[in-house]
Amino acid sequence: MYSLGLDPSLSDMGWCIHDPWAFGKGRVIDKGRFSSPSDLVFVARYMGMRSCVNNLLEDYPEVQIVGVESPPFGEGWSEGLYGLFLYINEAIYNHRKDVVYFDPLTVKSLAKEDPSIRKGKMFKTDMVAMAKADTGVSLWNNDEADAYNVARFAARFWLLLEGKIDEDV
């Protein structure tokens, strides 16, 4: 069982395929970013990103769980990100994959791992450092690192829900 993590963005959408049972570098099956030219009509950009997610799910049928960083609400609300969120979810739905949604602050909080230090900000460099520390992979873009952490926590959530791990893992 693999999990796919997505960090949606129209400019650089990070993605990572994670194996929750592996260790070190073996945890990262594949990773990357999808880009969308800003001079394209917005609907073509959304359709292109949906196609990229669709292709990933076709290329990796072992993916059973998808984690998606949901668009921020409140001050950070963006109609554009919400539109992208809908198109991405269409691809996930069409492949009938289980999905877990994380708001951006929760992903950052979970990446800290130690509940006693979960207060305070987590920066892009911190997310990259956490991905490096967990995998031993030295080259990470911040979008890929966010996607890795989303994939990792989506897998943990689902495995806990199914009783395959306990909350101490």
N, C-alpha and C positions, 0 to 999 in steps of 0.2 A: 504494500500500500504506500503510495506517495501522496504528498499534499502539494498543491500549487498555491503560492502566495502572490498576490497582485497588489501593487502600489499604483493606483490609477492616476494618470496625468496625460493630457493631450500632447505635451511636449516630449516627455520621457517617462513612459510607464515601465516601472520595474517589475520583473517577474522572477520567481525562483521555484524550482521543483526540489522538494525536500524528502528525504527518506528518514522517518523518525526512528527507525531501528538501527540505523548505521551510526558510526562514530567518526569524528574528525572530518576530513575532506570527503569521505563517503556519504556524508549527510547531504551534500549538494550534488544533485543529479545533473542539473543544468541551471543556468541563470542568464539574464540579459535584460535588455531594454527595447521597447518599441517606441519609435519616434513618429511624429506626424507633422508634416510641413505646415507652417502657420498660414501659408498662402492658399491652402485648399479651402473649399467651402466647408463650413463646420460639419454638416451632415456627412460629408465624405470622410472627414477625419474620424468621426464616431464610427462609421461603418468599417473603416480600415482597422481601427483598434479592436472592434468586435471580431473581425476576421482573424486578427493575430491571436486573440484568445482562443477562438474556435480552432485554429490550426495547432496551437499548443496542446489542446485537449485531444485532438485527433492523433498528434504525434506521440503523446504519452498516455496511452489508455490505462496505465497503472495508476494514474491520478484518480483518487476516490474522493478527496476532500479539497475544496478550494477555500482559501482564506482571502478576504477582500478588505482592504482598508476603505471604510465607507467615507463618503464626503463629509466634511465638517459641517456642523449646523451652527446657528448663532452668528457671531461676528464673521466667521470664516466661510459662511455659506456662499456657494457659487452655483448658479444655474448650469454653467458649463460642465462642472465636475459631476453634478447630479445627472445631466444628460449622458455623460460617459458611463457613469455608474449603471444606468439603465441598459445601455447597449452591451456592456460587459456581462451583466446578469442575464441577458437574453442568451448569450453564448453558453453560459454555465447551465442555464435551464435546459437548453436544447440538448445538452450532453447528459442531463439528469445527474448532476454531481451534487453531493452534499456541500453546503456552503456555511461558513462562519464569517460574520461581519465584526470588524473591530473599528472603533473610532480611533483617530490618530493618537490621542492622549493615552488611551488604554494600551496601544501597542508599545508606546514609549515606556509606560509604567511597567508593563510586563517584562520588557527587555532589561530592566534594572535587576530583575530576579530576586533581589533581597527586599522583602517587604518593609524593613526598617528604613530603607533609603529611597523609597518610592516617591517621596515628596521632592519637589524641585524639578527643574527643567532637564530634559534629555535632548541633546543637540544631534544634528546629522552625523557629526564625527563620533559621537557616543554610540549611535546605532551601527555605524560601520565597525567600530571597535568590538561591539558585542558579537556581530556576525563573524569577525575574524577570530575572536576568542572561542566561539562555539564550534567553529569548523576547521580552523587551521588554514583556511584559504586566505591568502594575503591580498588579493586584488578584489576590491569591492567598490562599486559606485554606490552612492547613498540611496538611490532608488532601488537597486538590487538588494542592498542590506535591509531596507524597510520590508521589501517583499519576502526576504528570507525569514525575518522575524515573524511576519504575518503567517507564512506557511508553517513555521515551527509551532506557533501557538495555536493555530487552527488544528494541527495534528494532535497536539496535547489535549485540547478541548475534546475532540472527537474520541480519542482513545480513553480519556477519563469517562466520558459519557457511556461508552460501550463496556466499561469495566475492565479494560485491558491494561490500564495503569491505575495507580492510586494517586492521591493528591500530593504525596511526598516526592513524586518524580519530577 
